[in-house]
């Protein structure tokens, strides 16, 4: 599949934003975060800002962005529509929770409950985003059990990294949060490696023979190209990345998104003062860049069944 920058930015930014929002919505009512209004403003501003920029960037991928509102009506059958409904619905409890925390310094009672609702909405939205791809049967590299856990784990890991940075920036380091971040990075890396192992060791059951219905007559091969020039399907769904380039980008993704942020977070966990702040300030942006690379690969390595009609032997 052709990697669209707008969708890559959307899944990266909204994933980190929703991960951070979910953590804030659960931890603040439990008094596990600094009560200062300045911290609340910065944390919620970062979370909702990333979510909003991500959602807006996703509309750039639409052929008719002005008709995006119509997608909300198909929530009974479309994961894309459910994602849209969940993302918009999450703003309401998040807004009430934010007003209470930022302007009144309160996260208890109904305000705290709104935080929990916002956290639930954030998790549901990320789940719906993952299910958009998980539900696509023609793309075997998406239609598997590893996609949803990967999306959720990456959202949690990046959200925690940004939370660690915020805590250090406000002089309130939290070793429990840092420890959870280290564990989340290990989990996310393990799930990503498992996903790559799965797609490397499996292929779609569809072949040129099953796609055309002629497999019973023998091996089916393309006799002549159906077009004299590349068409839309070939550009969008027939994107091919060389194996050596994919391997190199995987290593970059593992280093930038998981390995180096783990080491930097370990420094922030063990070291005091400025070194911890610097380590956290490098870890969160670096992991975000690593996730961008990982997302690019997620699309570039996907193969659509339609490519079988254009000469591919397997999808």
Backbone bond lengths (Angstrom), bond angles and torsions (degrees), N, CA, C in turn:
res aa  C-N    CA-C-N  psi(-1)  N-CA   C-N-CA  omega(-1)  CA-C   N-CA-C  phi
1 X - - - 1.458 - - 1.519 109.33 -
2 X 1.330 115.54 145.61 1.465 119.81 179.61 1.522 109.64 -73.29
3 X 1.338 118.08 123.49 1.472 120.28 -179.24 1.523 111.00 -73.00
4 X 1.318 117.45 111.81 1.463 122.38 179.08 1.521 109.52 -89.00
5 X 1.325 117.21 123.96 1.464 121.46 -176.97 1.523 111.27 -58.54
6 X 1.335 117.61 -38.09 1.463 120.44 -178.15 1.521 111.59 -62.05
7 X 1.330 117.20 -41.83 1.467 120.65 -179.89 1.522 110.74 -72.95
8 X 1.335 117.14 -35.41 1.458 120.76 177.10 1.534 110.08 -62.54
9 X 1.328 117.02 -46.29 1.465 120.73 178.12 1.524 110.79 -63.90
10 X 1.324 115.93 -40.20 1.468 119.78 179.75 1.518 111.57 -60.18
11 X 1.326 117.58 -52.75 1.462 120.35 -176.62 1.523 111.78 -67.60
12 X 1.337 117.44 -32.05 1.459 120.21 179.67 1.526 111.48 -72.72
13 X 1.333 116.45 -52.61 1.465 120.46 -176.26 1.522 112.00 -70.42
14 X 1.314 117.35 -45.28 1.462 118.78 -179.11 1.525 110.80 -67.55
15 X 1.337 116.90 -35.17 1.456 119.03 177.51 1.516 111.78 -60.99
16 X 1.341 116.63 -47.82 1.467 120.22 178.53 1.528 110.85 -65.99
17 X 1.336 116.62 -41.32 1.463 120.28 -179.46 1.510 112.93 -64.28
18 X 1.320 116.16 -45.34 1.463 119.03 178.90 1.530 111.30 -68.59
19 X 1.321 116.90 -34.72 1.462 119.42 176.20 1.513 111.37 -61.55
20 X 1.337 116.32 -45.23 1.462 120.67 178.46 1.522 111.13 -66.12
21 X 1.337 117.46 -41.88 1.464 120.91 179.87 1.526 111.19 -62.25
22 X 1.328 116.98 -41.18 1.464 120.41 178.85 1.523 110.77 -62.27
23 X 1.324 116.67 -41.81 1.472 120.21 179.18 1.522 111.32 -65.05
24 X 1.320 117.15 -43.14 1.461 120.86 179.23 1.523 111.06 -63.97
25 X 1.345 115.52 -42.54 1.457 119.88 -177.14 1.521 113.52 -65.18
26 X 1.316 117.09 -27.65 1.468 121.06 179.95 1.523 111.51 -93.18
27 X 1.330 117.41 -42.94 1.468 120.97 -171.94 1.524 113.22 -79.01
28 X 1.328 117.72 -35.00 1.473 118.84 -178.98 1.526 112.31 -64.10
29 X 1.341 119.98 -46.19 1.479 118.32 177.63 1.523 113.51 -62.79
30 X 1.330 117.28 -22.59 1.467 121.00 178.38 1.533 111.86 -89.23
31 X 1.339 116.70 7.99 1.474 122.69 179.97 1.520 112.76 58.94
32 X 1.330 116.14 36.07 1.452 121.51 178.45 1.524 112.71 -98.51
33 X 1.329 116.54 0.17 1.458 121.75 -179.36 1.521 110.12 -125.03
34 X 1.332 117.89 159.28 1.467 120.34 179.44 1.529 110.83 -58.65
35 X 1.319 118.70 136.52 1.468 121.48 -178.70 1.521 113.66 -79.35
36 X 1.345 117.70 -8.13 1.458 120.42 -175.18 1.535 112.19 -58.22
37 X 1.314 115.21 139.69 1.457 119.82 -179.78 1.526 111.65 -68.53
38 X 1.324 116.21 -30.58 1.459 119.20 178.16 1.519 111.34 -64.20
39 X 1.327 115.64 -41.00 1.466 119.13 176.88 1.521 110.12 -65.11
40 X 1.323 116.82 -42.68 1.463 120.62 179.74 1.525 110.78 -59.75
41 X 1.341 115.60 -44.73 1.470 119.75 -179.18 1.526 110.85 -62.66
42 X 1.326 116.82 -45.00 1.466 120.66 -178.16 1.523 111.22 -67.59
43 X 1.325 117.01 -44.21 1.461 120.82 -176.44 1.525 111.49 -67.97
44 X 1.332 116.78 -49.42 1.456 119.97 -179.93 1.526 111.10 -68.62
45 X 1.328 116.48 -35.00 1.465 119.75 177.21 1.515 111.56 -63.47
46 X 1.342 115.88 -42.02 1.463 119.90 178.58 1.525 110.70 -66.17
47 X 1.323 117.39 -45.05 1.459 121.33 -177.95 1.528 111.30 -63.69
48 X 1.335 116.88 -52.83 1.458 120.30 -177.20 1.525 111.66 -71.66
49 X 1.339 116.58 -30.06 1.459 119.46 176.28 1.511 111.65 -65.41
50 X 1.346 116.66 -45.28 1.466 120.50 178.35 1.523 110.65 -63.29
51 X 1.330 116.61 -41.97 1.463 120.62 179.21 1.524 110.52 -62.16
52 X 1.319 116.96 -46.34 1.466 121.14 -176.52 1.523 111.55 -66.17
53 X 1.325 117.32 -45.05 1.462 120.29 178.22 1.530 110.23 -62.14
54 X 1.332 116.29 -40.80 1.452 120.01 178.15 1.511 112.15 -62.43
55 X 1.328 117.11 -45.70 1.463 120.69 -179.64 1.525 111.23 -64.50
56 X 1.319 116.72 -40.51 1.463 119.79 179.01 1.525 110.90 -66.24
57 X 1.338 117.43 -38.03 1.462 119.85 179.75 1.521 111.31 -65.76
58 X 1.339 116.95 -29.75 1.462 119.47 -179.08 1.522 111.85 -65.77
59 X 1.339 117.47 -27.87 1.466 119.87 -179.59 1.523 111.94 -70.02
60 X 1.337 117.44 -19.13 1.460 120.34 179.54 1.524 112.13 -68.19
61 X 1.339 115.89 -18.02 1.460 120.26 -179.80 1.528 112.11 -85.86
62 X 1.333 116.36 -8.94 1.458 120.11 -178.69 1.518 110.80 -81.06
63 X 1.323 115.91 141.03 1.460 119.80 177.37 1.517 111.77 -66.54
64 X 1.336 116.27 -36.44 1.471 122.06 178.59 1.527 108.26 -130.21
65 X 1.330 117.16 81.45 1.472 120.06 -176.69 1.529 113.50 -56.42
66 X 1.344 116.67 -29.16 1.459 119.05 -178.35 1.528 112.29 -67.46
67 X 1.330 116.32 -14.04 1.462 119.87 179.07 1.530 112.05 -100.95
68 X 1.307 117.35 11.24 1.464 121.17 -176.85 1.521 111.65 -59.18
69 X 1.349 116.58 -30.65 1.463 120.18 -178.24 1.515 111.53 -60.06
70 X 1.343 117.26 -26.57 1.460 120.25 -178.66 1.523 111.96 -67.49
71 X 1.306 117.40 -24.66 1.468 120.46 -178.55 1.525 111.71 -64.11
72 X 1.337 117.32 -25.00 1.458 119.91 -177.15 1.528 112.39 -68.86
73 X 1.324 117.80 -19.54 1.463 121.07 -176.00 1.521 113.12 -80.73
74 X 1.332 117.77 -9.84 1.465 120.45 -174.36 1.530 112.47 -103.18
75 X 1.315 117.64 28.29 1.456 121.32 -173.47 1.529 113.27 -65.58
76 X 1.327 118.08 -19.72 1.463 120.22 -179.85 1.526 112.21 -69.85
77 X 1.319 116.87 -27.43 1.471 119.38 -173.93 1.525 114.32 -126.71
78 X 1.326 118.03 -12.85 1.464 120.64 -172.48 1.526 111.32 -115.82
79 X 1.338 116.04 125.95 1.459 119.92 175.34 1.518 111.09 -68.78
80 X 1.330 117.73 -29.22 1.467 120.95 175.74 1.521 110.21 -63.48
81 X 1.330 116.15 -42.90 1.454 120.23 178.50 1.530 110.84 -66.95
82 X 1.326 116.83 -41.13 1.472 120.18 178.11 1.513 111.06 -62.41
83 X 1.331 116.03 -38.27 1.456 119.92 176.45 1.527 110.65 -61.20
84 X 1.333 116.48 -44.65 1.452 120.20 179.56 1.515 112.52 -62.40
85 X 1.328 116.24 -44.16 1.463 120.48 179.45 1.528 110.37 -63.75
86 X 1.333 116.62 -45.60 1.466 120.59 -178.52 1.524 111.52 -64.45
87 X 1.339 116.58 -40.49 1.465 119.71 -178.20 1.523 111.60 -64.86
88 X 1.330 116.69 -41.84 1.463 119.87 179.56 1.522 110.97 -71.29
89 X 1.342 116.68 -41.13 1.461 120.61 -179.34 1.520 111.62 -62.90
90 X 1.327 117.55 -30.42 1.466 120.99 -178.00 1.521 111.75 -66.94
91 X 1.335 117.25 -26.32 1.466 119.85 -178.86 1.531 112.16 -62.46
92 X 1.329 117.68 -33.15 1.474 119.69 -175.53 1.523 112.49 -65.46
93 X 1.334 119.72 -57.88 1.478 117.54 177.80 1.523 112.59 -64.68
94 X 1.355 116.61 -33.18 1.465 119.28 178.27 1.524 110.69 -63.77
95 X 1.336 116.11 -38.86 1.459 119.94 179.07 1.517 112.64 -66.00
96 X 1.338 116.61 -44.60 1.471 120.78 178.63 1.528 110.24 -63.49
97 X 1.330 115.81 -44.65 1.461 121.47 178.14 1.527 110.66 -60.29
98 X 1.326 116.24 -43.46 1.456 120.99 -179.79 1.518 112.68 -65.23
99 X 1.317 117.24 -41.93 1.468 120.68 178.46 1.526 110.63 -61.37
100 X 1.330 115.34 -44.45 1.459 118.97 -179.73 1.515 112.56 -64.17
101 X 1.332 116.65 -40.76 1.464 120.45 -176.74 1.526 112.00 -76.47
102 X 1.334 116.71 -44.98 1.460 120.63 -174.73 1.529 111.95 -75.44
103 X 1.329 118.14 -44.46 1.467 120.61 -172.98 1.526 113.61 -93.07
104 X 1.327 116.84 -26.42 1.460 119.04 -176.91 1.527 113.17 -118.52
105 X 1.324 117.27 -5.16 1.452 120.90 178.83 1.511 114.17 64.18
106 X 1.348 116.43 30.01 1.458 120.37 -176.68 1.526 110.76 -123.39
107 X 1.323 115.49 137.88 1.461 120.83 175.44 1.526 110.32 -134.51
108 X 1.335 115.37 24.13 1.463 119.37 -178.36 1.524 110.47 -103.62
109 X 1.325 116.60 175.36 1.457 121.61 174.10 1.520 113.56 58.30
110 X 1.329 114.27 -134.98 1.465 120.91 -178.25 1.522 110.90 -63.80
111 X 1.323 116.86 -35.21 1.458 120.20 179.47 1.532 110.71 -63.99
112 X 1.307 115.81 -42.45 1.460 119.50 177.08 1.519 111.56 -64.70
113 X 1.332 115.96 -37.65 1.467 119.90 177.47 1.522 110.69 -63.60
114 X 1.314 116.69 -37.20 1.469 120.26 176.09 1.531 110.28 -63.47
115 X 1.325 116.66 -36.28 1.459 119.82 176.02 1.512 111.71 -62.03
116 X 1.334 116.20 -42.15 1.471 120.35 177.83 1.522 110.24 -64.35
117 X 1.335 117.20 -41.23 1.467 120.65 177.60 1.530 110.91 -62.89
118 X 1.326 115.93 -39.98 1.466 119.82 177.52 1.520 110.77 -63.20
119 X 1.343 116.51 -41.21 1.464 120.48 177.68 1.518 111.01 -62.53
120 X 1.332 116.45 -42.87 1.465 120.34 178.49 1.529 110.52 -63.47
121 X 1.335 116.25 -42.04 1.462 119.66 178.10 1.516 112.16 -62.76
122 X 1.341 116.69 -36.91 1.463 120.70 178.83 1.523 110.71 -64.64
123 X 1.334 116.51 -45.45 1.467 120.35 179.80 1.527 110.45 -64.39
124 X 1.320 116.90 -43.41 1.467 120.75 179.78 1.522 110.72 -62.16
125 X 1.327 117.46 -39.79 1.465 120.44 -179.78 1.524 111.49 -64.35
126 X 1.338 116.67 -44.91 1.468 119.59 177.85 1.528 110.36 -63.30
127 X 1.328 116.84 -39.64 1.460 120.95 177.13 1.529 110.71 -60.14
128 X 1.328 116.36 -45.06 1.473 120.30 179.29 1.526 111.06 -63.38
129 X 1.326 117.19 -39.78 1.465 120.56 177.14 1.520 110.35 -59.03
130 X 1.326 116.63 -46.38 1.463 120.10 179.31 1.519 111.35 -63.67
131 X 1.329 116.66 -37.51 1.461 120.44 -177.82 1.520 112.60 -70.47
132 X 1.327 117.42 -21.55 1.465 119.53 174.34 1.521 109.64 -56.55
133 X 1.325 115.72 -43.24 1.469 121.07 -179.34 1.524 111.45 -84.48
134 X 1.333 116.64 -39.78 1.461 120.64 -179.47 1.531 111.68 -59.51
135 X 1.313 118.05 -30.59 1.463 121.73 -174.77 1.526 114.15 -83.38
136 X 1.341 117.71 -6.16 1.463 120.60 -175.39 1.531 110.58 -86.03
137 X 1.317 116.51 95.95 1.468 121.62 -177.01 1.526 113.67 -63.01
138 X 1.340 120.43 -32.42 1.471 118.68 -179.84 1.529 114.59 -67.37
139 X 1.348 117.40 -10.84 1.465 120.50 -178.84 1.526 107.61 -116.29
140 X 1.319 116.38 95.17 1.464 121.96 -173.66 1.523 112.16 -61.64
141 X 1.323 118.25 -31.31 1.468 121.26 -178.40 1.522 112.56 -75.11
142 X 1.305 117.05 -8.45 1.458 121.50 171.69 1.525 111.41 -107.63
143 X 1.300 116.52 -32.77 1.464 121.02 -175.15 1.529 109.56 -84.30
144 X 1.337 115.39 68.73 1.461 120.64 179.42 1.524 109.63 -151.50
145 X 1.320 115.51 168.42 1.467 121.39 -171.55 1.522 114.11 -72.74
146 X 1.335 118.74 -9.23 1.462 120.73 -175.40 1.528 113.52 -87.43
147 X 1.315 118.18 -16.75 1.470 120.84 -172.10 1.528 112.17 -67.70
148 X 1.326 117.33 -51.03 1.469 120.19 -176.79 1.528 112.03 -63.04
149 X 1.350 119.92 -49.26 1.472 119.22 177.55 1.526 113.08 -58.35
150 X 1.344 117.64 -35.84 1.460 120.40 178.78 1.519 111.46 -64.44
151 X 1.314 116.90 -44.57 1.466 119.87 -179.97 1.525 110.97 -63.29
152 X 1.320 117.08 -44.82 1.461 120.48 -178.71 1.528 111.18 -66.38
153 X 1.331 117.17 -42.54 1.471 120.54 -178.67 1.520 111.54 -66.29
154 X 1.327 117.59 -40.50 1.462 120.33 178.66 1.522 111.52 -66.90
155 X 1.323 116.45 -37.88 1.461 120.09 177.32 1.525 110.28 -62.74
156 X 1.322 116.79 -44.11 1.463 120.82 179.01 1.527 111.45 -64.38
157 X 1.337 116.55 -45.87 1.468 120.32 -176.62 1.523 111.74 -64.03
158 X 1.329 117.46 -46.35 1.467 119.84 -179.17 1.522 110.95 -69.43
159 X 1.333 117.10 -36.30 1.464 119.19 176.00 1.517 112.00 -62.58
160 X 1.328 116.67 -41.21 1.462 120.62 178.24 1.525 111.64 -66.09
161 X 1.325 117.62 -39.38 1.462 120.21 179.27 1.528 111.19 -61.01
162 X 1.326 116.19 -42.59 1.466 118.75 178.53 1.523 111.25 -69.59
163 X 1.328 116.99 -32.72 1.465 119.89 176.98 1.529 110.68 -66.93
164 X 1.321 117.22 -41.18 1.470 120.82 176.67 1.526 110.31 -58.76
165 X 1.329 116.60 -43.64 1.462 120.59 178.72 1.525 110.98 -61.88
166 X 1.320 117.75 -44.84 1.463 121.06 179.75 1.522 111.66 -61.91
167 X 1.324 116.45 -42.13 1.469 120.20 179.96 1.522 111.40 -63.25
168 X 1.315 117.49 -41.80 1.460 120.33 177.95 1.524 111.07 -69.27
169 X 1.320 116.86 -38.16 1.470 120.03 -179.46 1.524 111.59 -62.52
170 X 1.339 116.86 -31.25 1.465 120.57 179.47 1.532 112.29 -97.18
171 X 1.338 115.24 12.50 1.450 119.47 176.39 1.513 114.47 67.87
172 X 1.339 116.30 27.60 1.457 120.24 -179.50 1.530 110.71 -127.70
173 X 1.338 117.82 59.42 1.470 119.93 -178.95 1.520 111.19 -60.54
174 X 1.314 115.10 144.67 1.459 121.27 -177.06 1.526 108.22 -129.59
175 X 1.304 116.75 112.23 1.466 120.96 -176.02 1.525 111.70 -68.18
176 X 1.314 117.10 -30.25 1.475 119.66 177.95 1.522 109.93 -66.08
177 X 1.324 116.97 -44.64 1.465 120.93 178.43 1.521 110.27 -63.69
178 X 1.342 117.07 -41.25 1.467 120.60 178.57 1.527 110.79 -63.06
179 X 1.336 116.76 -41.16 1.462 120.06 178.91 1.524 111.10 -65.22
180 X 1.330 116.79 -41.04 1.468 120.49 177.00 1.526 110.91 -62.94
181 X 1.324 116.52 -35.82 1.462 120.96 178.45 1.523 110.91 -63.96
182 X 1.324 116.00 -43.81 1.467 119.93 178.30 1.524 110.95 -60.91
183 X 1.322 116.68 -43.59 1.467 120.64 179.04 1.522 111.39 -65.48
184 X 1.332 116.54 -39.84 1.473 119.84 -179.00 1.524 111.36 -66.64
185 X 1.326 117.42 -35.12 1.461 120.58 177.81 1.526 111.32 -67.32
186 X 1.323 116.09 -39.64 1.471 119.98 177.14 1.522 110.05 -64.09
187 X 1.328 116.62 -44.65 1.465 121.09 178.77 1.520 111.41 -62.07
188 X 1.341 116.93 -47.48 1.462 120.58 -178.56 1.527 111.46 -63.25
189 X 1.330 117.14 -40.01 1.464 120.63 178.59 1.524 111.14 -65.47
190 X 1.329 116.52 -41.45 1.466 120.39 179.28 1.526 111.01 -63.76
191 X 1.321 116.70 -41.42 1.466 120.20 178.80 1.525 111.31 -67.14
192 X 1.331 116.69 -37.95 1.467 119.27 179.16 1.519 110.94 -66.69
193 X 1.323 116.98 -42.52 1.467 120.29 177.78 1.527 110.77 -63.92
194 X 1.314 116.82 -37.68 1.465 120.45 178.24 1.522 110.89 -66.03
195 X 1.320 116.38 -38.73 1.469 119.96 177.00 1.521 110.85 -63.09
196 X 1.326 116.46 -46.89 1.466 119.48 179.62 1.525 111.21 -63.47
197 X 1.317 116.57 -39.59 1.467 119.95 178.14 1.531 109.90 -62.33
198 X 1.316 116.20 -39.28 1.462 119.98 -179.95 1.527 111.92 -64.80
199 X 1.345 117.45 -49.34 1.466 118.95 -176.29 1.532 111.48 -70.75
200 X 1.338 117.45 -26.17 1.462 119.91 176.90 1.530 111.72 -74.15
201 X 1.324 116.49 -28.05 1.457 119.68 -175.26 1.502 114.57 -104.38
202 X 1.331 117.71 10.11 1.460 120.29 -178.83 1.522 109.85 -141.53
203 X 1.301 115.76 164.93 1.460 121.58 178.75 1.522 108.64 -148.29
204 X 1.305 116.33 162.09 1.449 120.95 178.65 1.520 110.61 -64.24
205 X 1.318 116.73 147.69 1.464 120.85 176.50 1.521 111.10 -71.30
206 X 1.328 116.59 -15.43 1.468 120.53 -179.18 1.525 110.64 -78.51
207 X 1.296 115.98 138.27 1.454 123.33 174.06 1.522 108.12 -132.09
208 X 1.327 116.30 176.59 1.460 119.15 177.10 1.530 110.33 -59.61
209 X 1.329 116.26 -32.10 1.461 119.72 179.76 1.514 112.77 -69.89
210 X 1.348 116.91 -45.26 1.459 119.14 179.85 1.525 111.46 -71.79
211 X 1.323 117.15 -33.03 1.469 120.12 -179.19 1.523 111.93 -67.51
212 X 1.326 116.88 -36.68 1.471 120.66 -179.31 1.522 112.90 -93.02
213 X 1.338 116.67 -14.28 1.454 119.76 -176.59 1.506 113.75 78.56
214 X 1.324 116.57 11.41 1.459 121.01 -176.74 1.530 112.42 -106.83
215 X 1.324 117.40 8.70 1.455 120.50 -176.03 1.518 113.43 -60.97
216 X 1.333 117.65 -28.95 1.451 120.63 179.88 1.511 114.00 -67.93
217 X 1.313 117.30 -14.32 1.469 121.23 -178.58 1.524 112.14 -92.93
218 X 1.317 116.69 -6.64 1.457 120.72 -178.09 1.512 111.46 131.27
219 X 1.327 116.88 -169.23 1.459 121.15 -179.75 1.521 110.64 -69.09
220 X 1.330 115.86 131.32 1.463 121.52 -178.98 1.518 109.36 -100.43
221 X 1.330 115.72 123.70 1.470 121.20 178.50 1.524 109.42 -127.84
222 X 1.325 114.49 153.45 1.461 120.37 177.90 1.525 109.12 -73.98
223 X 1.339 117.19 121.08 1.460 121.33 -179.37 1.525 111.13 -83.84
224 X 1.311 115.85 -40.36 1.462 120.48 -178.20 1.521 108.90 -150.95
225 X 1.313 116.30 142.02 1.463 120.70 179.88 1.519 110.64 -60.31
226 X 1.347 117.93 137.35 1.463 120.33 -177.88 1.521 114.05 -73.45
227 X 1.343 117.13 -13.74 1.465 120.68 -178.57 1.519 109.85 -136.89
228 X 1.308 115.40 152.56 1.474 119.30 176.07 1.519 111.52 -82.33
229 X 1.336 117.52 -15.99 1.467 121.56 177.46 1.519 108.41 -142.05
230 X 1.331 115.61 162.43 1.454 120.90 -177.74 1.520 111.04 -65.35
231 X 1.329 117.50 133.87 1.459 120.58 179.72 1.528 110.98 -104.69
232 X 1.319 117.58 -175.73 1.461 122.53 -175.26 1.526 111.64 -61.32
233 X 1.327 117.14 -45.19 1.459 120.60 -178.49 1.517 111.57 -60.44
234 X 1.318 115.72 -40.89 1.462 119.06 -179.92 1.524 111.59 -68.16
235 X 1.327 117.34 -35.95 1.460 120.72 -179.80 1.526 111.84 -71.91
236 X 1.340 116.55 -43.39 1.461 120.64 -174.22 1.524 113.23 -86.78
237 X 1.326 117.48 -36.49 1.463 120.55 -172.66 1.523 113.25 -112.94
238 X 1.319 116.59 -4.52 1.453 119.80 -179.83 1.516 112.93 -112.34
239 X 1.330 116.22 21.55 1.466 120.53 -179.83 1.531 109.45 -61.75
240 X 1.323 116.62 134.71 1.459 121.20 -177.76 1.526 109.34 -126.05
241 X 1.321 115.50 132.81 1.463 120.92 175.35 1.526 108.38 -117.77
242 X 1.327 115.94 134.32 1.463 120.15 -178.95 1.528 110.31 -63.54
243 X 1.339 115.88 144.73 1.453 120.58 -177.16 1.536 111.95 -58.90
244 X 1.337 116.65 -38.53 1.468 118.92 -178.06 1.528 110.93 -68.25
245 X 1.334 116.65 -35.29 1.461 119.36 177.69 1.531 110.85 -69.91
246 X 1.326 115.98 -39.04 1.460 119.72 178.28 1.518 110.48 -62.71
247 X 1.333 116.83 -42.15 1.470 120.46 179.43 1.520 110.84 -62.54
248 X 1.324 117.02 -41.80 1.468 120.53 179.61 1.529 110.77 -64.70
249 X 1.341 116.94 -43.56 1.460 120.87 -179.41 1.532 111.14 -67.83
250 X 1.313 116.80 -32.20 1.465 119.36 175.95 1.526 110.61 -63.39
251 X 1.318 115.91 -42.96 1.463 118.96 178.73 1.522 110.99 -63.37
252 X 1.333 116.09 -41.11 1.470 119.82 178.09 1.521 110.30 -62.71
253 X 1.324 116.55 -43.34 1.468 120.69 179.59 1.519 111.24 -62.87
254 X 1.327 117.44 -42.74 1.456 120.23 -179.58 1.531 111.39 -64.67
255 X 1.329 116.57 -40.12 1.456 120.24 179.30 1.527 111.47 -68.78
256 X 1.334 115.47 -50.72 1.467 119.69 -173.25 1.520 112.63 -74.28
257 X 1.316 118.20 -37.75 1.462 120.57 -174.44 1.530 113.06 -88.32
258 X 1.340 117.03 -27.26 1.461 118.68 -172.15 1.535 114.16 -125.97
259 X 1.328 117.25 -59.54 1.469 120.36 -170.47 1.526 112.32 -63.96
260 X 1.333 117.28 -54.86 1.468 119.61 -177.84 1.525 112.12 -67.22
261 X 1.351 120.10 -43.03 1.471 118.46 174.68 1.532 112.74 -59.39
262 X 1.338 117.31 -33.56 1.470 120.00 176.82 1.524 110.10 -63.01
263 X 1.330 116.91 -48.31 1.466 120.28 -179.12 1.525 111.04 -64.17
264 X 1.334 116.96 -41.12 1.458 120.37 -179.95 1.533 111.38 -67.31
265 X 1.327 116.42 -38.75 1.466 119.61 177.06 1.517 110.71 -67.46
266 X 1.321 116.66 -33.57 1.467 120.45 175.69 1.527 110.30 -63.49
267 X 1.343 116.49 -39.03 1.467 120.42 174.93 1.523 110.12 -62.35
268 X 1.341 116.20 -45.30 1.459 120.30 178.92 1.528 111.69 -63.54
269 X 1.321 116.45 -28.76 1.467 121.88 179.14 1.533 111.47 -73.95
270 X 1.333 115.77 -36.93 1.464 120.54 -173.56 1.520 113.52 -96.33
271 X 1.336 116.72 -35.37 1.468 119.95 -172.76 1.528 110.90 -91.02
272 X 1.321 116.95 151.18 1.465 120.79 177.57 1.531 111.60 -94.97
273 X 1.324 115.31 165.28 1.453 122.29 167.18 1.513 117.51 59.57
274 X 1.334 114.36 -136.04 1.459 121.75 -173.35 1.529 113.82 -60.69
275 X 1.342 119.83 -43.94 1.472 118.65 178.57 1.527 112.85 -56.61
276 X 1.332 117.07 -38.51 1.463 120.88 178.87 1.521 110.51 -66.54
277 X 1.328 117.14 -42.08 1.459 121.22 179.24 1.521 111.21 -63.58
278 X 1.330 116.75 -44.13 1.466 120.66 179.40 1.522 110.52 -62.63
279 X 1.330 116.68 -43.75 1.465 120.80 179.79 1.524 110.79 -61.13
280 X 1.333 116.64 -44.20 1.461 120.32 179.63 1.527 111.44 -67.09
281 X 1.348 115.68 -35.59 1.469 120.11 -179.48 1.525 112.31 -69.05
282 X 1.313 116.74 -24.09 1.469 120.62 176.86 1.519 110.58 -87.96
283 X 1.329 117.12 -37.45 1.466 121.64 -172.87 1.524 112.64 -63.23
284 X 1.330 117.96 -46.96 1.464 120.39 -174.35 1.533 112.55 -66.12
285 X 1.354 119.67 -51.08 1.473 118.51 177.47 1.524 112.87 -63.24
286 X 1.345 116.84 -36.80 1.460 120.23 -179.82 1.526 110.39 -63.26
287 X 1.321 117.35 -43.60 1.460 120.84 178.68 1.521 111.21 -63.46
288 X 1.328 116.89 -36.83 1.464 120.63 178.42 1.522 110.62 -63.35
289 X 1.337 116.83 -42.00 1.465 120.52 175.77 1.530 110.27 -63.34
290 X 1.329 116.60 -41.02 1.455 120.18 178.40 1.514 112.24 -61.97
291 X 1.329 116.97 -38.31 1.465 120.51 178.04 1.530 110.90 -67.38
292 X 1.324 117.42 -34.40 1.467 120.04 175.42 1.530 110.21 -59.50
293 X 1.335 116.39 -43.91 1.469 120.54 177.59 1.528 110.12 -63.93
294 X 1.339 116.18 -43.94 1.468 120.23 179.21 1.516 111.54 -61.61
295 X 1.330 117.42 -41.13 1.464 121.20 178.68 1.533 111.04 -66.13
296 X 1.328 116.56 -39.57 1.465 119.54 178.41 1.530 109.67 -59.71
297 X 1.315 116.42 -43.48 1.459 120.56 178.13 1.526 111.32 -65.53
298 X 1.330 116.97 -37.21 1.463 120.99 -179.37 1.523 110.54 -56.60
299 X 1.318 116.28 -38.56 1.462 119.97 178.36 1.530 111.79 -83.45
300 X 1.321 116.75 -43.74 1.469 120.28 -174.04 1.527 112.39 -64.90
301 X 1.327 117.36 -32.56 1.463 120.42 -177.45 1.528 113.04 -86.57
302 X 1.317 117.26 -5.93 1.464 120.25 179.40 1.528 110.59 -76.51
303 X 1.315 114.92 142.76 1.467 120.68 -179.76 1.521 109.27 -124.93
304 X 1.330 116.22 125.45 1.465 121.61 -179.75 1.531 109.75 -91.00
305 X 1.325 115.41 144.02 1.463 120.83 -178.47 1.529 112.42 -58.89
306 X 1.328 117.03 -25.84 1.467 119.99 -177.90 1.523 112.05 -61.92
307 X 1.337 117.17 -22.49 1.466 119.57 -179.72 1.530 111.97 -66.15
308 X 1.334 116.99 -17.13 1.459 120.11 177.49 1.522 111.72 -62.97
309 X 1.318 116.88 -28.54 1.470 121.54 -179.93 1.530 111.66 -79.55
310 X 1.349 116.67 -4.49 1.460 120.28 -178.37 1.521 111.57 -120.39
311 X 1.316 117.06 23.03 1.456 120.47 172.26 1.503 116.93 109.61
312 X 1.346 119.06 -11.52 1.457 121.25 178.69 1.521 110.17 -67.73
313 X 1.326 117.33 142.79 1.457 120.35 179.66 1.516 111.78 -86.45
314 X 1.352 117.42 -32.71 1.452 122.39 178.25 1.530 109.18 -138.39
315 X 1.336 115.53 151.43 1.461 120.10 177.53 1.518 109.67 -102.30
